[in-house]
């Protein structure tokens, strides 16, 4: 089959599918089929590329890209039509107060002269580890667009050129991606947690939202749907990938970009954030109070001590900007293939390095376990802004997010070589006991309500940075060390008022253990001073404990 024949297929595809899709592009049942059909056409053309030449294939790719442009424009036009009408007043739900743990105020010291007893317990409940999912993506591929002049207002059309060599890659500070090319493009530079970023936005992208009436918002949405904004969306997604940004970090990055470009606290900044966020594949809703525009982001998680929120269908929606009103006029229109924001952090966030002062951490029983570590202040600031969530209305799920977040490569490079060296030649039990004492005695215990005024769990890097920590923080850090350094499975163990850990050994180990899905996990409490593996802190009942499985 020649390229010309494939082009004919494409023409037929356009005539039979575009018009059908135009009638209601917000229906998602056939979008996946259309995307797959386009990809099959692209693959067919790619297979024939060597036989029929680059020019034919490039023209074919341009034709397919125009299909993507047409689909996206149709979806945005239909979305804008609904924006003109689909507004309703919703009453806010009050903020969810973070559960307060009645934690142990005085940590007991284990009597190492006593004999260790062995007992197996079946835990009362198991919180299972969450499954990973791919981050949201645009409904259709966003083609690269040529540079635009201020008065050049192109729509989706066949004469838009794609110069693939105009920009080879984007660079985010702290990454090792390639070089930048500014030729022909206007850029907006902005800083995001100390990290310099660049996006192709310039004079031709300026817009004004004169008021917050439905028709004005719809008209502005169509303006943003113009091809002039396509490269900006592509650049933002490239930055997300280059910086390994989680969903929350990506949302904060878009907010920083929009406020730099449009002005902090402006309706235009909110509109730009909402548009790029939506086009990136995320679930959001536009809302107004008086003449102020708000963006609500959708998530499956309830956020503690956050702003008031709104329950719409099966998701919780939170305003990105603080709003004191207990109601909002919300435009409840779903964009095709939208996905909720996830609060899980599966990868290290690559922010520019701003070192903090270093600190020394030493084990009491094993003084050779001494490390010096500093942290990235930009990462610490980001974690300080992170909301504390719960999943499935279970407050214990919040610890999974903290514990499954990887330690930064900078901190690992500072402490892991020393710890690795001191653990060489140890049995699993010996290595675990050394790490237990390192965490038990290397940090100063203090309750969160004394330090922060509320309960607060730490990511592993935060425990290495802040001067005080409690049972949650130590359990999260210890679980990270055991998984990274020893490759052993770990579960968090929750007793009312206390959090500990349990480790799955390959070798036989005496002491208390819990049975989780037919696997034996030995109690290891990084807060119970000088206790070894198999020791349960006094007054903790393993029969009523909950096991929280980690990745």
C-alpha positions, -999 to 999 in steps of 0.1 A, spaced: 0 0 0 15 33 -10 14 66 9 -12 80 -15 -34 51 -6 -30 56 31 -37 93 25 -70 82 9 -77 61 40 -70 91 62 -95 112 41 -121 86 45 -114 84 82 -119 122 85 -151 122 66 -167 93 86 -153 100 121 -148 138 125 -183 147 117 -197 120 140 -174 131 167 -183 168 162 -219 161 172 -209 153 208 -171 153 213 -175 151 251 -186 115 248 -156 94 256 -167 59 246 -152 61 211 -122 84 218 -99 55 225 -109 38 192 -103 70 173 -68 75 188 -59 38 181 -71 42 145 -49 73 140 -19 55 155 -25 25 132 -25 49 102 7 64 114 23 30 118 13 20 84 29 51 69 60 46 90 64 10 77 64 24 41 87 53 48 118 37 35 102 26 3 83 57 -7 105 86 7 106 111 35 86 138 17 56 116 13 58 103 48 63 138 63 32 150 44 13 120 57 24 128 93 13 164 89 -21 152 77 -25 130 107 -14 158 130 -41 179 116 -66 152 125 -54 156 161 -57 194 159 -93 190 145 -103 166 173 -89 188 200 -105 219 186 -139 201 183 -136 190 220 -128 225 232 -156 241 211 -181 217 225 -167 222 260 -170 260 256 -207 255 246 -214 238 278 -195 264 298 -220 290 286 -248 271 304 -238 244 328 -234 264 360 -249 256 394 -244 267 429 -228 242 452 -225 243 490 -190 236 504 -182 208 527 -162 219 558 -125 211 560 -116 176 573 -97 179 605 -66 157 606 -69 129 631 -49 135 662 -29 105 676 -26 103 713 11 94 710 34 82 737 50 111 754 78 92 772 96 65 751 104 34 771 139 19 770 141 -18 763 156 -40 790 181 -60 769 187 -85 798 152 -99 795 146 -130 774 128 -124 741 95 -143 738 82 -155 705 45 -151 695 27 -149 662 -4 -127 658 -29 -123 631 -35 -86 626 -70 -72 628 -68 -54 595 -45 -50 565 -42 -18 544 -30 -28 510 -4 -10 490 -18 13 462 -14 4 425 7 26 403 -10 43 373 4 64 345 1 101 349 -27 118 329 -20 127 293 -37 149 267 -69 135 251 -50 135 217 -14 142 207 -5 179 207 15 186 175 44 209 175 36 244 160 57 269 142 66 303 159 37 328 157 38 365 152 17 388 174 -10 392 147 -9 356 135 -39 338 148 -39 304 130 -66 278 135 -62 241 128 -54 239 91 -33 220 67 -6 247 61 7 247 97 44 236 94 61 214 119 99 220 122 110 192 144 145 206 146 134 240 160 136 226 196 153 194 205 146 193 242 138 214 273 161 216 303 150 217 339 177 226 364 189 194 381 183 172 351 207 160 324 185 166 294 199 182 263 203 218 252 178 245 245 170 264 213 154 298 215 154 306 178 121 319 166 102 315 199 92 338 227 98 323 261 85 329 296 110 321 324 97 314 359 110 298 391 94 268 407 109 258 441 142 274 432 142 258 398 144 279 366 119 268 340 111 280 305 79 277 284 71 290 250 47 318 259 50 353 245 32 384 234 10 365 210 -3 345 240 -15 375 260 -52 376 268 -76 394 290 -106 380 310 -127 411 313 -152 395 337 -164 362 350 -196 358 331 -202 324 315 -200 337 279 -167 356 286 -152 325 302 -163 303 272 -149 328 247 -116 330 265 -115 292 266 -118 292 228 -90 318 226 -68 295 246 -77 266 224 -60 283 195 -29 266 181 -7 294 196 -9 277 230 -1 242 219 37 245 223 32 258 259 12 227 268 39 205 252 66 224 271 48 220 304 44 183 299 81 180 289 90 198 321 68 174 341 87 145 325 122 160 328 116 169 364 99 137 373 72 158 388 43 142 406 8 154 400 8 178 429 42 193 418 29 197 382 -1 216 394 20 239 415 44 244 385 14 255 363 3 279 390 38 294 392 40 297 354 5 313 351 11 338 379 44 348 363 29 353 329 -5 368 339 1 382 374 -3 368 408 -39 364 420 -54 374 387 -83 357 370 -62 354 339 -37 333 358 -64 310 371 -78 306 336 -44 297 321 -37 273 349 -71 256 345 -67 254 307 -32 238 306 -41 215 335 -73 204 317 -55 199 284 -28 179 302 -55 153 310 -64 163 346 -99 166 361 -108 202 371 -138 225 373 -141 262 369 -160 281 395 -168 317 404 -176 338 435 -187 373 427 -163 384 400 -135 361 410 -125 330 390 -114 298 408 -101 265 396 -111 233 415 -88 202 411 -104 168 414 -89 140 435 -100 107 450 -83 117 483 -97 139 510 -72 164 522 -67 172 559 -69 207 573 -71 221 537 -97 245 523 -133 236 523 -141 212 494 -170 202 471 -183 167 464 -192 164 427 -202 130 415 -175 106 427 -146 130 434 -135 156 459 -128 190 444 -106 216 461 -101 252 452 -65 259 441 -68 294 457 -82 299 491 -118 309 492 -136 319 524 -172 316 510 -192 285 518 -206 282 483 -195 286 447 -211 287 413 -194 257 396 -194 247 359 -197 209 362 -186 199 327 -163 168 324 -136 170 298 -130 137 279 -106 112 295 -99 135 325 -82 119 355 -80 128 391 -49 142 407 -30 116 426 -11 125 458 13 95 456 49 104 448 66 75 430 97 93 417 123 117 431 113 154 424 142 170 405 145 205 419 175 227 416 199 221 445 201 245 475 220 228 502 211 232 539 235 230 568 247 195 574 240 174 605 256 144 621 236 113 629 251 85 650 239 51 664 245 48 702 251 10 701 270 10 668 290 43 668 306 33 635 272 40 620 278 78 618 268 98 588 269 135 577 240 147 556 226 179 543 193 183 523 180 202 494 161 232 508 140 235 477 128 199 482 121 205 519 101 236 510 81 216 485 74 188 510 64 215 535 36 226 512 24 190 505 -12 183 516 -18 154 539 -44 131 523 -64 100 530 -77 74 506 -109 55 508 -118 76 539 -91 57 559 -67 79 578 -40 52 578 -35 54 541 -17 88 544 14 70 558 16 50 526 22 81 506 51 92 528 67 58 531 66 50 494 82 82 484 118 76 475 146 93 494 164 120 473 195 109 454 215 136 472 206 122 507 212 86 495 247 96 482 255 112 516 245 83 539 241 51 520 278 44 512 287 45 549 257 24 559 264 -1 531 300 -5 543 290 -11 579 263 -36 569 286 -57 547 289 -93 559 260 -90 583 231 -114 584 196 -100 578 190 -99 615 223 -82 624 217 -56 596 182 -48 607 192 -45 643 219 -20 634 195 1 613 170 -1 642 194 13 667 206 39 642 171 53 639 162 48 676 192 67 690 203 90 662 173 113 664 157 134 691 121 124 699 95 151 703 58 152 697 43 170 667 19 191 688 49 205 706 68 214 675 41 220 648 9 224 668 -7 195 650 1 159 639 24 158 610 42 129 593 75 134 575 89 122 542 123 104 548 142 135 537 124 156 562 133 133 591 170 137 580 166 175 580 144 185 610 159 183 645 129 164 660 109 134 650 83 110 664 72 74 658 56 81 624 87 98 610 110 71 624 89 43 610 88 59 576 125 65 575 134 30 589 111 14 563 129 33 536 164 23 548 155 -14 551 140 -16 516 168 4 499 198 -10 517 186 -46 524 160 -52 498 136 -66 524 98 -62 525 84 -39 552 50 -31 566 40 -3 589 22 -14 620 -4 8 635 -15 6 672 -39 32 685 -15 61 694 17 45 680 32 35 646 60 9 643 72 -14 615 75 -51 608 101 -67 585 98 -99 564 129 -120 569 142 -149 548 159 -164 578 143 -176 610 140 -149 637 128 -152 673 104 -127 687 70 -112 681 56 -113 646 24 -106 627 10 -127 599 0 -107 568 -14 -126 539 3 -158 551 37 -140 553 55 -136 586 66 -100 595 88 -96 626 80 -66 647 107 -39 645 100 -7 664 123 22 655 110 42 684 114 16 712 149 26 724 175 -2 722 148 -28 713 159 -54 688 139 -71 661 110 -91 676 104 -68 705 70 -51 709 68 -19 729 49 -24 762 12 -18 761 10 -24 724 -14 -51 714 -5 -70 681 -39 -87 681 -56 -54 674 -29 -39 652 -33 -29 615 -6 -38 590 0 -13 562 17 -28 533 44 -8 514 58 -9 479 
